[in-house]
Amino acid sequence: MNPHAKIYVAGHRGLAGSAIVRRLQAVGCDNLLLRTHTELDLTNQAAVDAFFAAERPEYVFLAAAKVGGIQANNLYPAEFIRDNLAIQTNVIHAAWSNGASKLLFLGSSCIYPKFAPQPMPESCLLTGELEPTNEWYAIAKIAGIKMCQAYRKQYGFDAISLMPTNLYGPGDNFNLENSHVLPALLRKFHEAKERGDAEVVMWGTGTPRREFMHVDDLGDAAVFLMQNYSDEAFVNVGVGEDVTIRELGQLVGEVVGFRGKIVQDLSKPDGTPRKLMDVDRLSALGWKARIALRDGVAETYQWFVEHYAK
């Protein structure tokens, strides 16, 4: 990848997109095309076509998406499937039709069946029912994978797809109403420490296992795959190991400096027992995550204190 080529990062303000931008800048890429939603509505086909015709980027990182938690998926299923299908269709087609050399599509681990084998290999896609609470988003992401494969098969377009595990890091969503578990725990423990609470209550038994990857590792993997991978098979991107939610809570408490007790609310649900990515395909390509969970949580907490807690 020529560092002076035009590189378009769709969704550059999001958690994943901003990490991709940081990594591209770190390796010397100096001709990045970045547009906010106000400047370019990716659900507008005419606007996307006009942008690609005018700028003709050589490389495209498609990290833009309409995202949200369980509540948002349940409340707005039509928007989740419509907007994500529109974004993907418009960007992938415009990239191909305007001569882009390569496109990388960013998916999600929610594409896998609810009862997928653990760790989840790429081969288990479409082998079972999806998790009902986010099937609208998952179906859109599966369609994105298939569109990349179809454009490669019919047109020879070099489109690749990667599926990241649970991400966290600077710029995360810390809203307790709709954030993911790790940023929610960081805020919860921080506020408990600030108030001098004697305990923090966590949902469920604490036994479910989850995998967490710092978003800067994702940014590194995305640039690595753009430079070193070309195949229709999509690639899981994760760390290849997991922790229990209880262990995560204990780690967050230590990082934050909370001295009280952790109490499990057994009346609350646990969710899926385990979600771990099989990263053998990625490892065979020569890439491995580098940021340890404790180090990444500490860095993210520092960012939270400086940018969000105020």
Phi, psi and omega in degrees: 000116179294121183295344180263359178288158175288125180236121179259124175251105178278127183086036187290346179269350181282174181302310182286314182300320180293327177290322176297318178299315180301318182290318178299318179294324181294330180265011171094011178286121190238018181225055184277135174261118183230129179225133175284170178298324179296322181284328182210109177275109186288349174276354180264106186299318182296320181293319179294317179299318181294319179298311182293323179294324181282319187265328180046063178296148180273325179234143183228126171253114183262089180250004180279139179193157169271118185235160178179173181275193183301315183298315181296319178297323180287324183281326188232053183299323181296318180293322182294320180279321182293308185293320180290321175298319181294313181302310182296312182300313183296313185288314182297314181294317181294322178298313179295312187289342179252020167081022176298143180286325186200148177226138175244124181256130182260116180261218183201150179291348179289356177292341186278155179303152181303322182249046179292152175297154181242132352297157186275112177277158178303331184290349182272002176301135176064028178254004180189178182290148178278165171293120187301331185286345177223027184295331181296314178293317182297317180296321177298317181293322175298319178298324177296317176301312183294327178293318176300317179294320181293319180290329174292315184294314185275321187249352184074021181284130183280078179250128179238159181228141173230147182243105181279153173280193179298126183254153174209166177145190180303136181087008181292169178266118183251017178287120185295342181282329186217017179273168176279173193296318186292308177297328177297317179294321178302313180293318183299313180291322179298312182292326176295319178296316181297324180277345184078029181296150180275341183209158171238132181263127176246146182289145169072197184278341184083003184271338178303146182252137180224154179253137181228133179233133177296138187295336177289334171293321176299315179302318178295317180295320181297315179292321177300313182291323177301324183274334192234002186227139176207101181195158179285338179290129179281166189232126171292140176235112180202190181259344176081011176212157184224173177224160173284158177298325176298314178298321178298316179300318178296318179296314180298317178301319179294316181296318182287331184092026178281130186255359183275197182263156171254125181244133179267126176271097186287352176281348182265152184287157178268329187082194181300135183300323183206142172219103182226135180274140169276115185250024181299320181298317180292318179299322180295336178280348176102018180243142178215141177298146186243340186269114179295149185301314180299316180296317181293321178294319179298317179295318181294322178296319177300318177297317179301314181297321184281329189246335189242317187299332181292000000 
